[in-house]
Amino acid sequence: MRGTSLASLGAVQHRFEPVLSAAGAQGITLGEQLFAVVDALDSSGSLRRTLSDPAIDGDAKAGLVSSVLGRLDARVVDAVSDLVKSRWSSAEDLIEAVERLGFDAVLASAQAGKELERVEDELFRITRSLVGQREVRQALFDPRVPGDKRADLAENLLRGKVTDATLAVARRAAASPRGRRFVATLGLVGELAAARRERLVASVTSGSELSQAQLDRLGALLQQEYGQDLQLNVTVDPAILGGLRIQVGADVVDSTVLARLADARRRLAS
C-alpha cells in the first residue's frame, strides 16, 4: 500500500477505533461484514473502479455505498463511506483498506474481551504447527476448492481449541486468501495484534531450540536496538542447520549456515 493510501487508511482507522471499542464482542460481526464488502469489491470491477475513482465526488461515492450496502450494520456502512471519500492510489489499495478494517474489528473484539494477547499467541502457534503439514497448507489454499469449503476445513481443525476471534481470522484466511498463503495472512494479523498491544513482532527461526536465557538475551538486544518491547515468535527449523534468522517488520538479519553458503555461492559465481 502506497504512502497516500496508508495515510488515508490511518485517518479512517483513527476515526473508526472508538466505534470498535464501543462494539465490544460485536466487533467480530462487524469484521465479517467488512469482509463481505471486500468480496463484493473483488467480484465487481465496475463497483471498485467507481468507489476508488478520485474524479468522482466523495459524497456521491458515499451515497452509492449506502444504496449498495444499506442492509449491513450502519457502523460498517459509515466506515466504508468514510473510506471511499478518501484518496487511494489504486482500487486494490481501497480493497486492502476495507480488509484491514475487518481484521481491526475482529482484533478489537478480542481486546475488549481481554483476549488479544491470547489471539496473537494462537495465530503464531497455528502457523508453527503447520510448518511440517504441507498437505494441510495446500488444502487451505487450493484454488480448486470453494472458499467456503476451505473455511470449513480451517474451522474443523481449530474448533474448540482457539478463541472466536482467532477462528474468525482463520476462516477468513482460508476462504479468501487474496493472493496470500494461509500462514501469511495469519502472520499479517498477528502483526496487527502486536501493533494494537504497541509491541513489535520479531520472527525468529533457529536451527535448534533456544534456552530461556538465550531468548531473554535476544529479546533484550532487540529491545535495545528498536527502543520498544518486542514479541518473540520463535520457530525451530533443523533445515537451516545453524545460526538465526530474525525478521522485525521489513528488517531481516540472517546468519544461518544456509544463508552463508548461499552468499558464498554468489561470490564464487561473480
Backbone as numpy.savetxt, mean C-alpha at the origin, in Angstrom:
# Nx Ny Nz CAx CAy CAz Cx Cy Cz
3.85 8.56 -8.77 3.00 9.74 -8.77 3.89 10.98 -8.77
3.61 11.94 -9.66 4.45 13.12 -9.82 4.18 14.15 -8.73
5.09 15.16 -8.68 5.03 16.14 -7.62 3.70 16.86 -7.51
3.16 17.33 -8.66 1.88 18.04 -8.63 0.78 17.16 -8.07
0.77 15.90 -8.51 -0.26 14.97 -8.04 -0.09 14.63 -6.58
1.17 14.50 -6.12 1.41 14.21 -4.71 0.91 15.35 -3.83
1.13 16.59 -4.29 0.64 17.73 -3.53 -0.88 17.74 -3.45
-1.53 17.40 -4.57 -2.98 17.35 -4.59 -3.50 16.27 -3.64
-2.88 15.10 -3.69 -3.29 14.01 -2.80 -3.08 14.40 -1.35
-1.93 15.00 -1.04 -1.65 15.37 0.34 -2.67 16.34 0.90
-3.09 17.29 0.07 -4.07 18.27 0.52 -5.42 17.60 0.81
-5.84 16.69 -0.07 -7.11 16.01 0.12 -7.03 15.07 1.32
-5.92 14.37 1.48 -5.76 13.50 2.65 -5.89 14.30 3.94
-5.30 15.48 3.96 -5.37 16.32 5.15 -6.81 16.69 5.48
-7.59 17.01 4.45 -8.99 17.39 4.68 -9.87 16.19 5.00
-9.47 15.01 4.50 -10.27 13.80 4.68 -10.01 13.13 6.03
-8.86 13.42 6.63 -8.46 12.72 7.85 -9.46 12.89 8.99
-9.98 14.10 9.26 -10.99 14.22 10.34 -12.22 13.37 10.09
-12.59 13.23 8.82 -13.75 12.38 8.47 -13.45 10.94 8.83
-12.24 10.49 8.51 -11.85 9.10 8.82 -11.76 8.88 10.32
-11.24 9.86 11.02 -11.13 9.72 12.48 -12.51 9.57 13.12
-13.48 10.34 12.60 -14.84 10.26 13.13 -15.56 8.99 12.71
-15.14 8.40 11.59 -15.82 7.22 11.05 -15.57 5.98 11.90
-14.42 5.91 12.56 -14.11 4.75 13.38 -14.11 3.46 12.58
-14.81 2.45 13.07 -14.84 1.15 12.42 -15.48 1.20 11.04
-16.28 2.23 10.77 -16.90 2.37 9.44 -15.87 2.68 8.36
-14.64 2.98 8.77 -13.60 3.28 7.79 -13.40 2.17 6.78
-13.57 0.92 7.21 -13.43 -0.20 6.27 -14.48 -0.11 5.17
-15.71 0.21 5.54 -16.78 0.35 4.55 -16.46 1.49 3.59
-15.99 2.61 4.12 -15.62 3.74 3.26 -14.48 3.33 2.33
-13.51 2.59 2.86 -12.40 2.13 2.03 -12.87 1.23 0.90
-13.76 0.31 1.20 -14.26 -0.60 0.17 -15.05 0.16 -0.90
-15.77 1.21 -0.50 -16.49 2.01 -1.49 -15.51 2.80 -2.36
-14.44 3.29 -1.77 -13.42 3.98 -2.56 -12.76 3.02 -3.55
-12.56 1.78 -3.13 -12.01 0.79 -4.05 -12.98 0.54 -5.21
-14.28 0.58 -4.94 -15.27 0.43 -6.00 -15.18 1.58 -6.99
-14.87 2.78 -6.49 -14.66 3.93 -7.38 -13.45 3.68 -8.28
-12.37 3.15 -7.70 -11.18 2.81 -8.48 -11.55 1.86 -9.61
-12.32 0.83 -9.29 -12.74 -0.14 -10.31 -13.56 0.52 -11.41
-14.42 1.46 -11.02 -15.25 2.16 -12.01 -14.38 2.99 -12.93
-13.37 3.67 -12.37 -12.47 4.48 -13.19 -11.60 3.61 -14.09
-11.15 2.48 -13.56 -10.35 1.56 -14.37 -11.14 1.01 -15.56
-12.44 0.84 -15.37 -13.25 0.20 -16.41 -13.84 1.19 -17.42
-13.73 2.49 -17.15 -14.32 3.49 -18.04 -13.29 4.55 -18.42
-12.76 4.42 -19.62 -11.79 5.38 -20.10 -12.36 6.78 -20.20
-13.60 6.90 -20.67 -14.19 8.23 -20.83 -14.38 8.91 -19.48
-14.79 8.15 -18.46 -15.01 8.73 -17.13 -13.70 9.21 -16.53
-12.66 8.39 -16.58 -11.40 8.80 -15.96 -10.76 9.97 -16.72
-10.90 10.00 -18.05 -10.34 11.13 -18.80 -11.08 12.43 -18.47
-12.39 12.34 -18.33 -13.18 13.53 -18.00 -12.84 14.05 -16.61
-12.76 13.16 -15.65 -12.54 13.58 -14.27 -11.12 14.05 -13.99
-10.18 13.71 -14.88 -8.79 14.14 -14.69 -8.40 15.26 -15.65
-9.34 15.71 -16.49 -9.06 16.73 -17.50 -8.96 18.12 -16.83
-7.78 18.75 -16.84 -7.63 20.05 -16.19 -8.39 21.17 -16.91
-8.80 20.92 -18.15 -9.52 21.95 -18.91 -10.99 22.03 -18.51
-11.48 21.02 -17.79 -12.89 21.00 -17.37 -13.01 21.60 -15.98
-14.01 22.44 -15.81 -14.23 23.11 -14.52 -14.38 22.10 -13.39
-13.71 22.39 -12.27 -13.72 21.47 -11.13 -15.11 21.22 -10.59
-15.92 22.25 -10.49 -17.28 22.08 -9.98 -18.11 21.20 -10.91
-17.86 21.32 -12.22 -18.58 20.49 -13.18 -18.20 19.03 -12.99
-16.91 18.78 -12.75 -16.47 17.40 -12.52 -17.03 16.86 -11.21
-17.08 17.70 -10.19 -17.66 17.28 -8.91 -19.14 16.95 -9.08
-19.83 17.72 -9.91 -21.24 17.43 -10.18 -21.41 16.09 -10.86
-20.49 15.76 -11.77 -20.54 14.46 -12.44 -20.31 13.34 -11.43
-19.38 13.55 -10.51 -19.12 12.55 -9.47 -20.39 12.31 -8.66
-21.07 13.37 -8.28 -22.30 13.23 -7.48 -23.37 12.46 -8.22
-23.48 12.70 -9.52 -24.52 12.00 -10.29 -24.18 10.55 -10.53
-22.89 10.25 -10.71 -22.46 8.87 -11.00 -22.36 8.04 -9.72
-21.89 8.67 -8.64 -21.61 7.93 -7.40 -22.61 8.22 -6.29
-23.73 8.83 -6.63 -24.69 9.25 -5.62 -25.18 8.17 -4.69
-25.12 6.91 -5.11 -25.61 5.83 -4.26 -24.62 5.47 -3.15
-23.38 5.98 -3.25 -22.37 5.67 -2.24 -22.51 6.58 -1.03
-21.79 6.25 0.03 -21.78 7.07 1.24 -21.40 8.50 0.87
-22.10 9.47 1.46 -21.86 10.88 1.15 -20.42 11.28 1.43
-19.79 10.65 2.42 -18.40 10.98 2.74 -17.45 10.56 1.63
-17.77 9.45 0.99 -16.98 8.99 -0.15 -17.18 9.92 -1.34
-18.42 10.28 -1.60 -18.71 11.19 -2.72 -18.00 12.52 -2.51
-18.02 13.03 -1.29 -17.35 14.30 -1.00 -15.84 14.19 -1.22
-15.25 13.07 -0.78 -13.80 12.89 -0.93 -13.40 12.82 -2.40
-14.15 12.05 -3.19 -13.83 11.93 -4.62 -14.08 13.25 -5.33
-15.14 13.96 -4.95 -15.41 15.28 -5.53 -14.25 16.23 -5.25
-13.71 16.16 -4.05 -12.56 16.98 -3.68 -11.36 16.62 -4.54
-11.16 15.34 -4.75 -10.02 14.89 -5.56 -10.12 15.40 -7.00
-11.29 15.30 -7.62 -11.39 15.65 -9.04 -11.28 17.15 -9.26
-11.47 17.95 -8.22 -11.30 19.39 -8.35 -9.82 19.77 -8.38
-8.95 18.85 -7.95 -7.52 19.12 -7.91 -6.89 18.88 -9.28
-5.64 19.27 -9.42 -4.93 19.09 -10.69 -4.09 17.81 -10.62
-4.19 16.99 -11.67 -3.49 15.71 -11.72 -2.59 15.65 -12.94
-1.43 15.04 -12.77 -0.50 14.91 -13.89 -1.01 13.94 -14.94
-1.82 12.99 -14.51 -2.37 12.00 -15.43 -3.62 11.39 -14.81
-4.41 10.72 -15.66 -5.60 10.03 -15.15 -5.20 8.92 -14.19
-4.07 8.26 -14.46 -3.61 7.19 -13.58 -3.30 7.71 -12.19
-2.75 8.92 -12.11 -2.46 9.50 -10.81 -3.73 9.74 -10.01
-4.79 10.16 -10.69 -6.08 10.34 -10.01 -6.58 9.02 -9.44
-6.52 7.97 -10.25 -6.98 6.66 -9.79 -6.14 6.18 -8.61
-4.84 6.37 -8.70 -3.95 5.96 -7.61 -4.28 6.72 -6.33
-4.66 8.00 -6.48 -5.02 8.80 -5.31 -6.29 8.28 -4.65
-7.28 7.89 -5.46 -8.51 7.33 -4.89 -8.20 6.03 -4.15
-7.34 5.20 -4.76 -6.96 3.94 -4.12 -6.24 4.21 -2.80
-5.35 5.21 -2.80 -4.62 5.54 -1.58 -5.57 5.98 -0.48
-6.58 6.77 -0.83 -7.57 7.17 0.17 -8.32 5.95 0.70
-8.55 4.97 -0.18 -9.21 3.74 0.26 -8.39 3.01 1.31
-7.09 2.88 1.05 -6.22 2.23 2.04 -6.14 3.07 3.31
-6.10 4.39 3.16 -6.10 5.27 4.34 -7.33 5.00 5.21
-8.48 4.85 4.56 -9.72 4.63 5.30 -9.68 3.32 6.08
-9.17 2.27 5.44 -9.07 0.97 6.12 -8.11 1.06 7.31
-6.98 1.71 7.10 -6.00 1.83 8.18 -6.51 2.73 9.30
-7.28 3.76 8.94 -7.85 4.62 9.97 -8.81 3.85 10.86
-9.53 2.89 10.29 -10.44 2.08 11.10 -9.64 1.24 12.10
-8.48 0.72 11.65 -7.63 -0.05 12.56 -7.05 0.85 13.65
-6.68 2.06 13.26 -6.13 2.99 14.23 -7.17 3.37 15.29
-8.41 3.55 14.85 -9.49 3.88 15.79 -9.70 2.75 16.79
-9.48 1.51 16.34 -9.62 0.36 17.22 -8.34 -0.04 17.93
-7.32 0.84 17.83 -6.02 0.60 18.46 -5.38 -0.70 17.97
-5.56 -0.98 16.67 -5.00 -2.19 16.09 -4.03 -1.90 14.95
-3.63 -0.65 14.77 -2.81 -0.30 13.62 -1.46 -1.00 13.65
-0.82 -1.03 14.80 0.47 -1.72 14.90 0.31 -3.20 14.58
-0.78 -3.79 15.05 -1.03 -5.21 14.76 -1.23 -5.43 13.27
-1.96 -4.53 12.61 -2.17 -4.66 11.17 -0.84 -4.58 10.43
0.00 -3.64 10.81 1.31 -3.51 10.17 2.11 -4.80 10.32
2.07 -5.37 11.51 2.81 -6.62 11.76 2.20 -7.77 10.96
0.88 -7.83 10.89 0.23 -8.91 10.14 0.57 -8.85 8.65
0.57 -7.66 8.10 0.89 -7.51 6.68 2.31 -8.00 6.39
3.24 -7.66 7.28 4.61 -8.11 7.10 4.71 -9.63 7.24
4.02 -10.19 8.24 4.10 -11.63 8.47 3.50 -12.42 7.30
2.41 -11.90 6.73 1.82 -12.56 5.55 2.83 -12.57 4.41
3.45 -11.42 4.18 4.45 -11.31 3.11 5.59 -12.29 3.33
6.07 -12.37 4.56 7.18 -13.27 4.87 6.77 -14.72 4.72
5.53 -15.05 5.11 5.08 -16.44 5.02 4.94 -16.92 3.57
4.82 -15.98 2.64 4.64 -16.34 1.23 5.96 -16.47 0.49
7.08 -16.21 1.16 8.38 -16.25 0.49 8.60 -17.59 -0.21
8.30 -18.68 0.47 8.53 -19.99 -0.11 7.29 -20.63 -0.72
6.22 -19.84 -0.90 4.96 -20.37 -1.40 4.69 -19.85 -2.81
5.50 -20.29 -3.76 5.42 -19.75 -5.12 4.05 -19.98 -5.76
3.49 -21.16 -5.59 2.20 -21.47 -6.21 1.08 -20.60 -5.63
1.13 -20.37 -4.33 0.11 -19.53 -3.70 0.24 -18.09 -4.21
1.48 -17.60 -4.28 1.69 -16.23 -4.77 1.16 -16.09 -6.20
1.41 -17.09 -7.02 0.94 -17.04 -8.41 -0.58 -17.07 -8.47
-1.20 -17.90 -7.63 -2.66 -18.00 -7.63 -3.31 -16.70 -7.22
-2.67 -15.97 -6.32 -3.22 -14.70 -5.84 -3.06 -13.57 -6.86
-2.28 -13.82 -7.92 -2.01 -12.81 -8.93 -2.44 -13.24 -10.33
-2.87 -14.48 -10.47 -3.15 -15.07 -11.79 -4.26 -14.30 -12.52
-3.96 -13.64 -13.64 -4.98 -12.87 -14.36 -6.06 -13.73 -15.00
-5.81 -15.03 -15.10 -6.80 -15.93 -15.69 -7.92 -16.26 -14.70
-7.68 -15.97 -13.43 -8.67 -16.23 -12.38 -9.41 -14.93 -12.08
-10.75 -14.94 -12.06 -11.50 -13.71 -11.74 -11.07 -13.11 -10.41
-11.12 -11.79 -10.35 -10.67 -11.09 -9.16 -11.39 -11.52 -7.89
-12.71 -11.75 -7.98 -13.44 -12.14 -6.78 -13.01 -13.51 -6.28
-12.59 -14.38 -7.21 -12.11 -15.71 -6.80 -10.75 -15.59 -6.11
-9.89 -14.71 -6.62 -8.59 -14.49 -5.96 -8.81 -13.90 -4.57
-9.77 -12.98 -4.45 -10.07 -12.39 -3.14 -10.57 -13.46 -2.18
-11.41 -14.37 -2.67 -11.91 -15.45 -1.83 -10.78 -16.36 -1.37
-9.80 -16.59 -2.26 -8.65 -17.40 -1.88 -7.88 -16.73 -0.75
-7.66 -15.42 -0.88 -6.97 -14.69 0.18 -7.73 -14.79 1.50
-9.05 -14.65 1.42 -9.85 -14.71 2.64 -9.82 -16.11 3.25
-9.87 -17.14 2.43 -9.82 -18.51 2.94 -8.49 -18.78 3.65
-7.42 -18.16 3.16 -6.11 -18.36 3.78 -5.99 -17.62 5.11
-6.72 -16.52 5.24 -6.49 -15.63 6.38 -7.64 -15.52 7.36
-8.82 -15.97 6.98 -9.99 -15.80 7.84 -9.75 -16.36 9.24
-10.07 -15.56 10.24 -9.92 -15.98 11.63 -8.51 -15.85 12.17
-7.57 -15.41 11.30 -6.17 -15.31 11.73 -5.68 -13.87 11.82
-6.43 -12.95 11.20 -5.98 -11.55 11.14 -7.13 -10.61 11.46
-6.82 -9.35 11.64 -7.84 -8.34 11.90 -8.70 -8.11 10.65
-9.85 -7.49 10.86 -10.73 -7.18 9.72 -10.04 -6.25 8.73
-9.24 -5.30 9.24 -8.56 -4.36 8.36 -7.54 -5.08 7.48
-6.77 -5.98 8.07 -5.79 -6.74 7.30 -6.49 -7.60 6.25
-7.60 -8.21 6.63 -8.34 -9.04 5.69 -8.86 -8.20 4.52
-9.34 -6.98 4.81 -9.84 -6.10 3.76 -8.71 -5.73 2.79
-7.53 -5.45 3.32 -6.38 -5.13 2.47 -5.99 -6.32 1.61
-5.94 -7.50 2.22 -5.55 -8.70 1.49 -6.54 -9.03 0.38
-7.83 -8.89 0.66 -8.84 -9.14 -0.37 -8.65 -8.15 -1.53
-8.42 -6.90 -1.21 -8.23 -5.91 -2.26 -6.98 -6.18 -3.07
-5.89 -6.52 -2.39 -4.63 -6.80 -3.07 -4.77 -7.95 -4.06
-5.57 -8.96 -3.70 -5.77 -10.11 -4.57 -6.76 -9.79 -5.69
-7.83 -9.08 -5.36 -8.89 -8.83 -6.34 -8.47 -7.87 -7.43
-7.72 -6.83 -7.06 -7.37 -5.79 -8.03 -5.92 -5.37 -7.85
-4.98 -6.14 -8.41 -3.56 -5.84 -8.19 -3.09 -4.55 -8.84
-3.74 -4.12 -9.90 -3.39 -2.87 -10.60 -1.89 -2.83 -10.92
-1.40 -3.96 -11.47 -0.02 -4.04 -11.91 0.98 -4.42 -10.84
0.51 -4.57 -9.60 1.42 -4.96 -8.51 1.16 -6.41 -8.10
2.21 -7.08 -7.71 2.07 -8.40 -7.11 1.37 -8.27 -5.76
0.77 -9.36 -5.30 0.05 -9.37 -4.02 0.93 -8.87 -2.89
2.15 -9.41 -2.80 3.02 -9.02 -1.69 3.46 -7.57 -1.80
3.56 -7.05 -3.04 3.95 -5.65 -3.23 2.88 -4.72 -2.67
1.62 -5.06 -2.88 0.54 -4.23 -2.35 0.53 -4.27 -0.83
0.74 -5.46 -0.26 0.80 -5.56 1.20 1.96 -4.75 1.74
3.08 -4.76 1.03 4.23 -3.96 1.45 3.93 -2.47 1.41
3.25 -2.04 0.34 2.86 -0.63 0.21 1.96 -0.20 1.37
0.96 -1.01 1.68 0.03 -0.65 2.74 0.73 -0.71 4.10
1.67 -1.63 4.25 2.45 -1.68 5.48 3.23 -0.39 5.69
3.77 0.17 4.60 4.49 1.44 4.71 3.52 2.58 5.05
2.31 2.53 4.51 1.31 3.55 4.84 0.94 3.46 6.33
0.84 2.22 6.82 0.53 2.04 8.25 1.65 2.59 9.11
2.89 2.33 8.72 4.03 2.85 9.48 4.03 4.38 9.46
3.68 4.96 8.32 3.64 6.41 8.20 2.58 7.00 9.14
1.44 6.29 9.26 0.40 6.76 10.18 0.89 6.72 11.61
1.78 5.80 11.89 2.37 5.71 13.23 3.62 6.58 13.35
3.90 7.36 12.28 5.06 8.25 12.23 6.35 7.47 12.41
6.42 6.33 11.71 7.63 5.50 11.73 8.01 5.16 10.30
9.32 5.12 10.03 9.81 4.61 8.76 9.88 3.09 8.85
9.84 2.43 7.69 10.00 0.99 7.64 11.35 0.65 7.02
12.13 -0.15 7.71 13.38 -0.65 7.17 13.19 -2.13 6.88
13.18 -2.48 5.60 13.03 -3.88 5.20 14.42 -4.49 5.11
14.67 -5.47 5.97 15.99 -6.07 6.09 15.93 -7.52 5.63
16.81 -7.88 4.71 16.92 -9.27 4.29 18.30 -9.78 4.69
18.31 -10.88 5.42 19.56 -11.44 5.92 19.68 -12.89 5.50
20.92 -13.34 5.35 21.14 -14.74 4.99 20.93 -15.69 6.14
20.87 -15.18 7.36 20.67 -16.02 8.56 19.94 -15.22 9.62
19.45 -15.90 10.62 18.73 -15.23 11.71 19.65 -14.25 12.42
19.11 -13.08 12.77 19.86 -12.09 13.52 19.48 -12.18 15.00
20.45 -12.04 15.86 20.18 -12.07 17.29 19.49 -10.77 17.70
18.89 -10.77 18.89 18.23 -9.56 19.37 19.24 -8.43 19.52
20.45 -8.76 19.96 21.49 -7.74 20.11 21.84 -7.13 18.76
21.93 -7.97 17.73 22.20 -7.46 16.38 21.06 -6.58 15.87
19.83 -7.00 16.14 18.67 -6.20 15.72 18.66 -4.85 16.44
18.96 -4.88 17.73 18.98 -3.63 18.50 20.06 -2.69 17.96
21.22 -3.24 17.65 22.32 -2.42 17.13 21.95 -1.85 15.76
21.39 -2.69 14.89 21.00 -2.23 13.56 19.93 -1.15 13.66
18.95 -1.38 14.54 17.89 -0.39 14.72 18.44 0.95 15.19
19.40 0.90 16.12 19.99 2.13 16.66 20.76 2.87 15.58
21.51 2.14 14.74 22.28 2.76 13.67 21.35 3.43 12.65
20.28 2.74 12.28 19.35 3.29 11.30 18.59 4.48 11.87
18.23 4.38 13.14 17.54 5.50 13.78 18.44 6.74 13.81
19.73 6.53 14.09 20.67 7.64 14.10 20.81 8.23 12.69
20.83 7.37 11.69 21.01 7.83 10.31 19.81 8.63 9.83
18.59 8.16 10.14 17.39 8.78 9.60 16.72 9.76 10.57
17.18 9.78 11.81 16.68 10.77 12.74 15.27 10.52 13.24
14.77 9.30 13.14 13.46 8.98 13.67 13.34 7.48 13.90
12.29 7.07 14.63 12.09 5.65 14.90 11.84 4.90 13.60
12.31 3.66 13.56 12.08 2.81 12.40 11.48 1.49 12.84
10.66 0.94 11.98 10.13 -0.40 12.15 11.00 -1.35 11.34
11.65 -2.30 12.02 12.50 -3.27 11.32 11.65 -4.47 10.90
11.55 -4.71 9.61 10.90 -5.91 9.09 11.97 -6.81 8.51
12.25 -7.89 9.20 13.40 -8.73 8.84 12.92 -10.03 8.19
13.52 -10.34 7.05 13.25 -11.58 6.34 14.55 -12.35 6.21
14.51 -13.64 6.50 15.68 -14.50 6.35 15.59 -15.23 5.01
16.62 -15.06 4.19 16.66 -15.70 2.87 18.04 -16.31 2.68
18.19 -17.63 2.93 19.51 -18.27 2.80 20.12 -18.12 1.42
19.31 -17.83 0.40 19.81 -17.73 -0.97 20.78 -16.57 -1.13
20.71 -15.56 -0.25 21.61 -14.42 -0.44 23.00 -14.69 0.14
23.18 -15.84 0.80 24.46 -16.35 1.27 25.02 -15.62 2.49
25.06 -14.32 2.49 25.61 -13.60 3.64 25.41 -12.11 3.49
25.69 -11.37 4.56 25.51 -9.93 4.50 24.06 -9.53 4.71
23.77 -8.27 4.45 22.43 -7.73 4.65 22.01 -6.89 3.46
20.71 -6.92 3.20 20.13 -5.97 2.24 19.11 -5.16 3.01
19.29 -3.85 3.03 18.43 -2.97 3.82 17.81 -1.94 2.89
16.48 -1.82 2.96 15.79 -0.81 2.17 14.92 0.04 3.08
15.15 1.34 2.99 14.34 2.32 3.73 13.82 3.31 2.70
12.54 3.17 2.35 11.99 4.00 1.28 12.72 3.71 -0.03
13.27 4.75 -0.67 13.98 4.56 -1.93 15.46 4.22 -1.70
15.92 4.29 -0.45 17.33 4.02 -0.15 17.55 2.52 0.00
18.57 2.01 -0.69 18.89 0.59 -0.61 20.37 0.44 -0.30
20.66 -0.35 0.74 22.04 -0.70 1.08 22.14 -2.21 0.93
22.96 -2.65 0.00 23.06 -4.08 -0.27 24.51 -4.54 -0.08
24.74 -5.31 0.97 26.09 -5.82 1.23 26.11 -7.34 1.18
25.13 -7.93 0.50 25.07 -9.39 0.44 26.18 -9.94 -0.45
26.51 -11.19 -0.25 27.52 -11.85 -1.07 27.11 -11.84 -2.53
25.83 -12.13 -2.80 25.37 -12.14 -4.19 25.54 -10.77 -4.84
25.26 -9.71 -4.08 25.43 -8.37 -4.63 26.89 -8.10 -4.95
27.79 -8.53 -4.07 29.22 -8.32 -4.32 29.68 -9.13 -5.53
29.18 -10.35 -5.67 29.53 -11.17 -6.84 29.02 -10.53 -8.13
27.79 -10.02 -8.07 27.22 -9.37 -9.25 28.03 -8.15 -9.63
28.47 -7.39 -8.62 29.30 -6.21 -8.89 30.63 -6.62 -9.50
31.22 -7.71 -9.00 32.49 -8.20 -9.54 32.33 -8.60 -11.00
31.21 -9.28 -11.31 30.96 -9.69 -12.70 30.83 -8.47 -13.61
30.16 -7.43 -13.12 30.02 -6.22 -13.93 31.38 -5.58 -14.19
32.23 -5.59 -13.18 33.57 -5.00 -13.33 34.40 -5.79 -14.34
34.31 -7.12 -14.28 35.06 -7.96 -15.21 34.57 -7.79 -16.64
33.27 -7.57 -16.78 32.70 -7.45 -18.13 32.98 -6.09 -18.76
33.31 -5.10 -17.94 33.51 -3.74 -18.47 34.94 -3.55 -19.01
